[in-house]
Amino acid sequence: MALRFGVEEEYFVVDPASRMVVPRAAAVVERASAELGERVSTELIAFLAEAKTSPCDDLAKLEEQIREMRRVVAGAGAREGVRLAATGTPVMGELLPPPITAGARYADSLATYRALDDEQCICSCHVHVEMPDPERAVLVSNHLRPWLPTLLALAANSPYWAGRDTGHACWRVMTWARWPVAGPPPFFRSLAHYEDLVSTLLECGALMDTGTIFWDVRPSARLPTIEIRLGDVAMTVAESVLFAALARALVRVSLTAVEAREPAPDPAPEMLRAAYWLAARNGLSGDGIDVCTGRPAPFRRLAAELLAHVRPALAETGDLDRAAAGLRALLEGGTGAQRQRAAYRRREHLADVVDAAALGEQHKTGPTPRP
């Protein structure tokens, strides 16, 4: 069964001279919307612009759309005298108080979440994968949970925060973890279990609405999809495509397991939490935890196990060679976080990090997968 999928990406708007984030996203989005229409939008913080693909049925079409939306947004930024950078956190800039985008919903968010909105200055990549129905989406979520730390390590692209090295490969997920409904999703027995919990969270005020369910996997409230939303925005198109291919393949394998009534692994929440932190700190360069056995395991080995797990789904869609080559390039060339730090080490200038991640420049810094 072919599952359509799509990608949402967020980018920082930066000043080309200072390389600091600037609140010019609305102007960039207005220009880009002439070509992308509703596929481009603003976000809560006025430093951020978001672009998304339409639903695609194969990886080549998805890649074409990601390249197009990055080209259009970068061009719109150039005409506004700014640049767009693909990093998960702001490398440079004055962040407090954050410039909040105008609008009733954003005002409600600030009233509800208060200082949590102050560090909502993060850029992520969300992958939507088509689902037959919400019940199966919830059950597929259970099967995805053990693989989330490995996906997080692969996508790590946020070592810097406002002028300092955090010591983490993915600082974005550490800031995100403070929200009341965020991080790895709970294990759900059924759609009714999911809906009961969401209802309780809404009733007590931990959720503003269903749009603020920020678990890293969730059934979309407005689309017939499951959404995998834990990755940093990718520095390169190739990495974004790889992340989307692995996410869709994981969903395909998990859906097959659900329909065969195979029980999902249920790692302990504290094990998942520790695995998340190790992934956020180390990226692919260190050890994590195999959450099903509780034993230490290098993330490079866990990444190889992930590829083996989804191999049948990738082969079925014709994406196996492409995904294997992309993963090999990432392991050899380093994650976005590793390449950000490499850019800094050349001259010890943070401006070089921003330049390396600027849309239109990534092809010069990223690994090039070759089947």
C-alpha positions, 0 to 999 in steps of 0.5 A, spaced: 500 500 500 502 506 497 502 512 503 503 519 500 507 523 505 509 530 505 514 535 509 514 541 513 520 545 514 522 551 518 527 556 517 530 562 521 530 569 517 537 572 518 541 579 517 546 578 512 551 582 515 550 580 522 548 573 521 543 575 527 536 572 527 531 578 525 523 579 525 522 579 518 519 573 516 512 576 515 515 580 509 519 574 506 512 569 507 508 575 503 513 575 497 514 567 497 506 566 497 506 569 490 509 562 488 508 557 494 501 560 496 498 557 502 505 552 502 508 558 506 506 561 512 509 565 518 510 562 525 509 564 533 516 567 533 517 573 527 524 570 526 521 564 523 518 562 516 515 555 514 514 552 508 511 545 506 510 540 500 504 538 497 502 530 499 507 526 494 507 519 492 514 518 491 521 520 494 523 524 487 517 528 487 518 530 494 525 532 493 523 536 487 518 540 492 523 541 497 528 544 493 523 548 490 520 551 496 527 552 499 529 556 492 523 560 493 523 562 500 531 563 499 529 568 493 524 572 497 529 573 502 534 575 498 529 580 495 527 583 502 535 583 504 535 577 508 537 570 508 534 564 510 538 559 515 536 551 516 538 550 523 534 547 529 536 553 534 538 560 532 546 561 532 546 568 533 541 573 535 538 577 541 532 573 543 529 576 549 523 578 549 521 574 543 518 578 537 511 575 537 507 574 530 501 578 530 494 574 531 489 572 536 492 565 536 499 567 538 496 572 543 492 566 546 499 562 546 502 567 550 497 568 555 497 560 556 504 558 556 507 565 558 515 564 558 515 558 555 514 562 548 520 566 550 524 560 547 520 557 542 525 560 537 526 553 534 526 550 527 524 543 526 522 538 520 515 535 520 513 529 516 506 527 515 504 520 512 497 518 510 493 514 514 487 510 513 484 512 519 485 515 526 485 508 530 490 505 526 494 512 526 494 511 534 496 504 534 502 505 529 504 511 534 506 505 539 510 501 534 514 508 532 516 509 539 522 505 540 525 508 534 524 515 536 531 517 539 535 514 533 531 518 528 532 524 533 540 523 533 540 522 525 536 529 525 541 533 530 542 540 527 542 545 533 548 545 537 548 553 538 544 557 541 544 565 541 552 565 541 554 559 545 555 552 544 550 548 548 554 542 548 548 538 545 547 536 538 540 537 538 539 543 543 532 544 540 529 538 543 531 540 550 528 546 550 522 543 547 521 538 553 519 543 558 512 544 554 506 540 558 504 535 552 511 534 548 516 529 547 515 521 546 508 520 546 505 515 551 503 508 549 496 508 547 491 502 548 486 505 543 483 511 539 479 512 545 484 512 550 488 517 546 481 521 546 480 520 553 487 523 555 487 529 550 480 531 553 483 531 560 488 535 558 484 540 554 479 540 560 485 542 565 488 547 561 495 543 559 492 544 552 490 550 549 487 546 543 488 540 539 493 544 535 498 544 541 499 537 542 506 537 541 508 529 542 513 527 537 508 523 534 501 525 533 495 523 529 494 530 525 488 534 528 486 536 521 489 531 516 488 524 515 495 523 517 500 521 522 505 526 524 512 525 526 515 532 528 521 530 532 527 532 527 531 539 527 530 542 520 535 539 516 541 543 513 541 540 506 535 537 502 538 530 501 538 530 509 531 532 509 529 527 504 533 521 507 529 523 514 522 523 510 524 516 507 526 513 513 519 516 517 515 513 511 518 507 511 517 506 519 510 508 518 509 503 513 512 497 517 508 499 523 502 499 519 503 492 517 505 490 524 498 493 526 494 490 521 497 483 523 495 485 530 503 484 532 504 487 539 508 493 540 514 494 544 512 498 550 519 501 553 519 504 560 518 512 559 524 513 563 528 509 558 525 513 553 527 519 556 534 517 557 535 515 550 532 522 548 537 526 552 543 521 550 541 522 542 540 530 544 547 530 547 551 525 542 547 525 536 550 520 532 557 520 535 556 517 541 552 511 545 545 511 546 540 506 549 537 500 546 530 502 549 527 495 548 533 491 552 536 497 556 543 496 554 548 501 551 548 501 544 552 506 539 547 510 535 551 508 529 549 501 530 542 503 532 542 507 525 544 501 522 538 497 525 533 502 523 535 501 516 535 494 517 528 494 520 525 498 514 528 495 509 522 491 506 518 498 506 524 502 502 525 496 497 517 496 496 517 503 494 524 503 490 527 507 495 532 502 498 538 504 495 537 512 495 536 511 503 542 507 504 546 511 500 543 517 504 545 514 511 552 512 509 553 519 507 551 522 513 555 517 517 561 519 513 560 526 513 557 527 519 550 530 522 548 537 521 550 539 528 557 536 526 558 540 520 556 546 524 561 545 529 566 544 523 564 550 520 566 554 526 572 550 527 575 553 521 576 560 523 572 560 530 567 565 527 559 563 528 558 567 522 561 561 518 556 557 521 550 561 519 553 561 512 554 554 512 546 553 513 544 558 509 539 556 504 542 556 497 549 554 500 548 547 503 550 543 497 557 546 499 557 543 506 553 537 506 554 530 504 552 528 497 549 521 497 551 516 491 547 510 490 
